[in-house]
Amino acid sequence: MTAELVRGQNHPLPDTRLEIRVSAGHPVVAGATLGDEHGRVPGAEWVAHPGSPSLPGVDVPGRCAADLRLTVDLGAVSDAVHRLSVLLALPAGTGAGRFGALAAPFVAVAGRDGTDLASYTITGLDSESAVVALELYRRQGAWKVRAMGQGYEGGLAALLGDQGLERPAELAASILAAVAPEPPAAEPAPPVADPAARLPEVERVGGSTPPTAPDTAAAPPLPPTPPAVPTTGTPTPAMGTAGPISYAHPRRQAAAAPEPRQAPPTPVAGDASGWSMDERLYNQVWGMFEDLARTAAAYRSACDFAESRLDRELDQSLSDYRSRVGGANDAARATARARHDELVERAQEVLDRDLAQLAAEAEVVEPALPPAYARWDSPVWHAYRVPAEEPMAVRLGDLHLPERTDLRIPMLVRLPLERGLWVDSGRGHSEAAGLLDEVELRRLALDCAVAHAARLLAAHPAGEFAVHVLDAAGAGTAALAPLVDSGVLAAPPARGAAGVSAVLEQLTERVDLLQMALRGGAADALPPGLDTARQLLIVHDFPHGFDDRAVTRLRYLADEGPSVGVHLLMVADRADAAAYGPLLDPLWKSLLRLTPVADDHLADPWVGHAWSYEPPILPPGSRILREVLAQVTAARYGKRP
């Protein structure tokens, strides 16, 4: 059965030899871009278009038309190709400047036997003149198709530029020029009649020698072209030989039996692209995140479509007074609800299939993650050793969606950090936070901050990451004990207003010196003894112990510090800083908000999801945190743990 896709939904491709049919109701230009593992198109030679219609494994039409066919052989494309995007664009000079004024384009993907595998109607377009219709992509060694429908008001140039192509305007102009209608040629003047030319040669004046015949006359006459015989399922008998003639209609011939569908590939940890296992696992985790986001978005879109269709059909049945007689109204409503249930059931089947595949992949990937990516209860921590190189990212928690709460995707954040962190100790709108008292919530917030700091220390080579702590009131002594007792802190936690001011002044001066050295190209002129390691400042119980000057320095560190390796980790409740008004709004907006309890506060503007975040939790009674910090201290000072 053909899968009718909605935007964002994917579908497995059991065959690698495909035909993609486009029906737009208006002449369009069709092409295909080949992307690497990051989805980027390296150059114009990776684009199949009417001016260059053939690439290895891809053939596109060399013209624009309302109905087009593209042929794809995924087994013949280069191993470097991980994504194939089918694009449509409106040519210039055809009277249509935007897709919104035309009928919705329809695309279908068929297998080698002509059976449709998936179809997609591109709705919701308005002022766009170019659109990415479909995306074929590799996933765990197999290929899938995803309905995209991503339109571009800037036209073909904006589409190509969004895929990373250099000088996209030049290529877009050449593509549109290849399908531009040629100007009408000037009509030749009628030839002047020559009376002598109509006479037989023997009657020409003077009996002169006939003129030389054209070169074509010297060629031997071609044999007569045999009449075309419709192709049937049986071989055509040779000319002049007897044989049965098939009168079967060529379009009604029996189709070849479809190949059995392949089972989903067995998940393998690290099967994504990358130069190292850490990079492959990182790319695989984010591939799982994207698949979960798109799968859930497709399911929600399908359910919304079913609901809107049901409402529309019910309204139509009620507005037709003729259907109110004889029970026709009840029959129409029953039919509408049956269609709705069928659409929702089909969407649920696709969702369950994709979620089951992602869950199977998560079960394989999670045990293979290195310490920087692993949960605190992973056995990999028991064999932890301080790394010689910084990893690509660290894990700051887990993410999940309500469609399946037990399917958790690691929340990996790239290193070096581009922004600071804020562990919110306030209640916010979380139901879990509302069940805790204020003291317990603040304790959990500081525990999470200590766990984040320990992971950052464990992810960096010895001596390349330092941690400072501001605890003006001394309220975090118990939670900060693992950091203090292990000796990993650059100095004891600063207390009181004087201690807060001294640490902020020291870090501010460091940021100033490093920025001047980098801007002046004199990095070797830094004062001797200046610690060039990355710095993390944990600020607990903010704004206690802060005056206006300290708040200004804190904002300066949040804005300018990350560029030279100084990062903030705030543990605070925004309500406590309400007295500063809008002064601190830029500070909060520049930090990544995390919570000490599960909360659905992380917004995904791309697909409109609200992701539920779960903080990292240490197993009860576990000493793994102290053992890891002991390893870090031993590597830093050359001692045995």
N, C-alpha and C positions, 0 to 999 in steps of 0.2 A: 504494500500500500504506500502511496506517495505521502511523504511527510510535508504537510503544509506549514512552513516555518513562519514565525513572527520575528520581529527585530531582536537580535541578540541570541536567538536559539541556534543550537548546533545539531548536526545529525551525522552519524558515521557514514563513510563511503566504503561499501564493500568491494568496489571496483576502482581501478586506477585509470582506466580508459573511459573518458567521459565526453559527453556532448552537452554544452550549455546553450540553451535556447533563450533568446531575448525577444519579447514582444512588447513594443512600446506604443503602438498606435501613431507614431510620428517618427520620422527618420532620426536616428541617433548614431553616435560613434561608439563602438565597443572596442575595448582593449583590455590588457591584463598586465599587471605589474608583479614582478617576482621580488620577494623580500627575504632578507637573511633571518638569522635567529632572533634578531631584535625587531623585525618587521620593517627594517629600513631598506630602501631601494638604492643600491650602491651607485648606479649610473644609468644612462639612457639605454645602454645595451641590455638592461634587464627589463625593458618595457616593450611589449608587443602591441603594435598599433597599426592602423591602415598603411602608414608609410613604411613600416617594417613588420609585416604581419606574422612572421614565423620566428619562433625561438625553439630551442630544444624542448619538446614536449608540449608546446603551445602553438596554436594557429588561430588567428583572429581574422575576421573579414577585412578585405581591403577597400571597403566602401561603407557608406552610411545608408541605413535603411530602417524601416519600421520593424522588420523581422530579421533577426541575425542568428547565426550559429557559430559557436566557438568550440573547437575540439581541444581536449586536454589529455595528455598521457602523463600522469603523475610519476609513473615508473621511469620516464625518460628525462625528467628534469634533473638538474644538478643536485648533488647532495648538499650544496650550500644553500639551496632554496628551502625555506621553511614555511613561507606563506605565498599564496597566489591570490591576488585581489582582482576581481572582475569589475571594471569601471565602465560607466556610461556617461556620455557627454552630449550636449546639444550642439550641433554644428552651427556656424555663423551663416547668416543669410538665408535661413529657412523659415523665418517668420515666427519662431518660438524662442523666447529668451529665458524661460524658466519652466521647470518640471511641474510647478503647481498649476499651470494653465493647461496641462495635458492630462490624458488618462494615465493612471498609475502604471508604471512599467511592471512587467511580469517576467520573471526569470525561472527557468526550470533546469535541473541537473538530471541527466539521463545516463544510464549505463551503456555498455557496449551493445546490449541487445535492444536498445531503444526504450527500455522501461524507465519511467520517471522515478527517480530516487527522492528528490526533494524539490519543492517549489516555493517561491516567495514573491508576494506582491508588495512592491515598494510604495508604501503609503506615507502620508505625513510630510511630503515635500511641498515647498512653497516657492521661494525665490531662488532656489538652487538650480544651477545649470550643469552641474556635474555631480555624480554620486558613485560611491563604492557600493555595488550591489551585493556581491558575495565575497566571502573569503574562504579559500581552501587552505588548511593548515595542518602541519604535522603534530601529532599528539601521541606519545608513547610508541613511536614507530609506525603508527597508522595515520590515515588522512581523514579529516572531517571537513564538513562544509558549515559555515556560519552565515546566517542572514545578517547583513550589516545595515544597509540603507542609510549610510552616512553621506549627507549632502553637503555641498560647498557652494556658497553664494559667490565666491571668487572664481568659480569655474574650474576648468581643467588645471590651470596653473596652480591654484590653491590646493587642489587635490594632490597633485604630484609633489608640491612642496611639503605637504603634511606627511608624506611618506619618506621624507629625508632626501629627496632628489635635489642635486645642485642645479642651478639655473633652470628651474621648472618652467618659467615663462617661455624660454626658447623652444623647449620640447613641445609644450602645449601649442605654440604657434605653428610648428612644423606638422603636428598631427592634424590640426584643423585645416591647414593648407592642403594636406594630402587628400582631403575629402571635399574641398571647396569646389563648387561647380565651375567648370571652365567657361570662359566667356564665349558666346556664340561666334563661330567663324563667319567671315564675310561670305555671302552667297556668290559663287562664281557666275560670271556673265554667260549667257547662253552662247554656244558655239555658232559661228557663222556658217550657214548652210553652203555646202559646196555641191553644185549640181553634178559635177563630174564624178564626185565620190559615189553617187548613186548608180552610175552606169556600169555595166559589165566591163571587165578589163579590155575585151576585144573591141569595144566601141569607144574607148577613150581617144581623145584627139591625137592624131598623128601616130597612133599605134605605138606610142613610146613604151619603154620598159616600165612595168609596174613598179611602184615604190617599194622600198625594202619593208618587209613585214616586221612587226614588233618582235622583240626577243621571245615573248611568250608563245608566239606562233611556232617557234622552232622546237618547242618542247613536245614530246609525244603526248597524245591525248590521254587523259586520265580515265581509268576504268569507271564504269558507272557505280555510284555509291549504292550499296545494298540497302533496302528498306530497314528502318530500325525495328528491332524485335523487342517487345517488353521483356524485362528481366523477370524471371520467375525463380522459384526455389530450386529448379532443376537446371542442369547445364543445357545450353542451346546447342542443337545438333549442327554439325558442320554443313557448310553450303554444299548443295548437290547430293547430300546423303539423306536417306530416309530416316524418320524418327517422329515420335509423337510430339504434337504441339500442345503446349499448356495454355489454356485460356483463363487461368486464374488471374485475378486482379493483383497487380504487384503490391498494392497496399494491404491486401487481405491475405497475404501469405502467412503461414504459421511461423510465429516467432520462435527463435531458439529458446530452449529451456533455460531459465535464469540460473546462474551459478548459486550454489548455496551460500547464504550469508556467513561471513566469517565471525567467529566468536571474538569478543573484545580482547585485545592483547593483554597479556599478563603484565601488571605493573612492575617496573624495575626502578629501583632507586638510582638517581643520577643519570637518567636517560635524556636529559635536556642538553642543550649545547653549552659549551664552555671549555676553557683551557685546563681547568683543574676540577677535582671532585667538588670542592666547596662552591665554585662558580656554577657547576651543573646543578647541584642541589638547590642553590639559591634561585636559579632560573626555573627549576622545576616547582619549587614552592610558590613562586609568583605565577607560574602557569596554572597551578591549582587554584590560586586566588582568583585569577581572571575567569577560569572556567566556572567556578562557583558563582561569581558575580553575574556572568552572562546567563548561566542556566536559570538562576533564580529570577533574573529580569525577564527572561523569555517566558517562564511559567506565569509570572504576575501579569505580563502583557497579554498572554493568551487568555487568562481568566478575566481580565478587564474587557478584552474584546468579546468574550462570550457573554458577559453581563450586559455590555452595551448593545450587542446584537439582540439579546433577549428583550431588553427594554424597547428597542425599536420595533421589533416584530409584535410585541404586545400592544404597543401604541397603535400600530397599523391595524391590528385586528379590532381594536376598540373603536377606531375612527370610521370603520366601514360598517354602516348601518345594516347593510344587506347580510352581513355575517351573524347578526344577532338573532336571526330566525333559523330554526331547524337545527340548532346545535353546532353550526359551523364555527361559531366563535370559540366554543370549548375545544373543538378539534384543532383549530389554529393555535390556541394557546398550548395545548398538549404537544403539538408538533414543535413549537418554538422551544418549550422546555426540554424536549428530547434532544434537539440540536444543541442546546446549551450544555446539557449533561454530557453529551458525546464529546464536545470540544474540551470541556474541563477534564473529562476522563482521559482523553488523548494527551492533554498537556501534563496530567499527573503521571501517566506512564513514561513520558519522556523525562520528566523530572526525576522520577524514581530510578530510571536507568542511569542517568548521568550522575546522580548522587551516589548510587551504589558503586559506580566505577571510581568516583573520587574517594569514597571511603576505603575502597580496596587499595587505592594508591597511597592514601595517608597511612594505612597500616604498614606499608612497605617502607615509606620514606621516613617516618618518624624515628624508627630505631637506627637508621643510617645517618642521622644528623650529627655533625660535630658539636663539641661543647658550646660554641658560640650560638648555635641554632637550636640546641636541645632544651628540653624541659629540665627542671631541677631534679626530677625523679628519674631521669634517664641513667642507665648504668654507665654511660660514657664518662660521666663525671668522676667515677671511681678510678679511672685511668688517666685523669687530667694531668697535663704537664704544660707549663707556661709556653705559649707558642713563640716561634722565632719570627713569624710574620703576622701582620694584622689581617684578620679575616675581612671578607666583603661586608659583613653585616653582623648584627646581634639581634637576639630575640628579646622582645620586650613584653611578650604576652601572647594571647591567642585571639583569633577572630572567628565568629560564626554568625549564621543567619537563622532566622526562626524556622525556615523550611526544614532544617535538620540541625538541631542544637548540639548533637554529639559529634558532628563533623567539624573539627576545629582546624583552622589553617594557622600556622605559625606567623606571628606578626614580626617580620624582619625589617629592621631599619638599617640603612646603609651607613657605613663608616667611611670617613669621619662624619660625625653628626653635623648636619646642616642647620639644625635648630636645637634649642634647649628643650628640656622636659619639665612638665609641671604635673606633679602628683596631687590631685585635688583632694583635700581633706574635708571638704564641705559635703553637705548632703546632696545638693543638686536636685535632680528629678529621678534619681535611681530608687527603685523599690527596695533593693537590697540595702542601700545606705540608710533608708528610712527606718529599717528595723534595728539599727545599731545606735547606741548612745554616742555623744560627741567625743568622749574620751577614747572609746574603743575605735572609732573611725579615725581619729588622729594617730593612734598607735599603729593601725594597719597601714595608714598612708606612709608613715616613716619606715615601717618594715619593708614596704614595696620599694621605697627609695633606696634603702640599703641593699636590697637584692639587685636593683638595677645597677648601682655603683659597683657591686662585687662582680657582676657579669662584665661590665666595661673594663674593670681591672684585669679580669681573667682573660679577656679577648686580646689584650695588647701585650707586646713583648715586654720583658723586664725593663723597668725604668722609663718607659715611654708614655706612661699615664700616671698622673698624680691627682689626688683627691684632697680637697679642703672642705671643712665643715663649719658652718655658722649655726650655733645653737645658743642664742643670746640668753635665754632664760634657763638653760640646762634641763629642759623638759624631756629631751630625747636621750638621756644617758643610757637607759636600758636598751633601747633599740639600736643605738650606735655602738654598743659594746663589741660586736664582731669586728667592726672596722678599727676601733681603738685598741682592743686587745691584740689583734694580729700585727699591729705596727705598720699597716699599709698607708696610713694617713701621712700627708706631708708635714702636719703639725697637729697638736691636740685641738679639739673643737674650740673655736673662739667663743668666749662668753662676754656678755655685757655689750654696751654701746661702743666702748673703746676697742674691744676685740673685733667687733663687726667692722668698724671704721678702718682698722689696721689691715685686715685681710682684703677689703675692697680696694684700699689704696694700693696695696702691693700688686693685685691683679690688674688694676687699671693702668699702673705704670708699665707692667709687662706688656699689655696690649699696645700701649703707645709706642714702646721701643720696637716691638716686632713690626708694627705697621710702618714706622719710619724706615726701618732697615729694608723691608721688602719693597717699599715704594722707591727708595733710593738705590736699590740694587746693591746694598752693602750688608748682606746677611752675615759676612765674616767679621763685621765691625761691632758686633754685639758685646756688651760688657762681659768679662770673664765671670764665670760662676752663675750666669743667668740660666735658669732651668728652661730648656727648650721643649720639654715634654708637654704633651697635651694636658690641660688642666680641667678638672671638674669641680665646680663649687656647689656644694649642697647647702641650701638655705632652708633651715627648719624654723617653724613658728613665725614666719613672716606675717606682719611687719614689726614684731616685737624687737626692740633694740635699734630700729632704723629711724634716722631723722631725714630731713629733706635732702641733705647732701648725700647721705648713703643711698637713698632711693634713686637719685640722679645717677650715681655711679653704677647702681645695679642695672638701670636701663641701658647705660652705655655698654656694660659688659654683655647684655643680651643682644644688643644691636651689632657691636663691632667685634665681640669676642670670638664667635665661630670662625671668622675668616683667618684667625691666627691661632686657633686651637684652644680657646677658652670657652667652656660651656657651662650652662646653668642647669641645676636640678632643683626646682622649687618644690617645697612641701608646704602648701598653704591653702587657706580657704579664702576665696575672693571676697566673701562677705566681711572678713576681718580687715580688708584693705579698702573698704567702701569710703573711708574718710578721705582718701586721696582722689576720689572721683575719677574723671576721665584721664588723669595723669598716667595711670598704670594700664589703661586699655591697650596701648601698643605693646606693652610687655606681655600681657596675657595672650594676645593674638600671635605673638612671635614664637610661643612655646607650644609643644605638642602635649595636649592634655591627656593624662592617663588617670585612672581611678583605682583605688585600693579594693574595690568590689566590682562585680560584673555590672556593666552599664552599656547601653546602646547609644553612645554619644558620638561615635566616629561616623561622620557623613561621607558618603561616596558620591560626589557630584556627577560622575560619569554615567552611572546607571541609576542614581537616585536611592541607593540603599542606605540604611542606618545600620552599620555593623555593630554587633555586640562585642565588647572588649572584655577579656578576662585577664586579670593580672597574673604574673608568675607567682606560684605558691610553692613554698618549700614543704616537703613532707613533714608531718608532725614528728618531733624528736630527732630530725635529721641533723647531722653535724657536717653535712657536705659543704655548707657555706664556709664554715671556719676552716675546714681542710683545704679548700680552694684558696682562701686568703692566705693561709700559711704557706702554700706553694708560691704564691705571688711574692710574699715577703722574703722567702728564702732565695728566690731567683733574683730579687732586686738587690739584696745585701750580700749575696754569695754564701748564704747559710743553708744548712740542711733543715728541711721541715721537721 
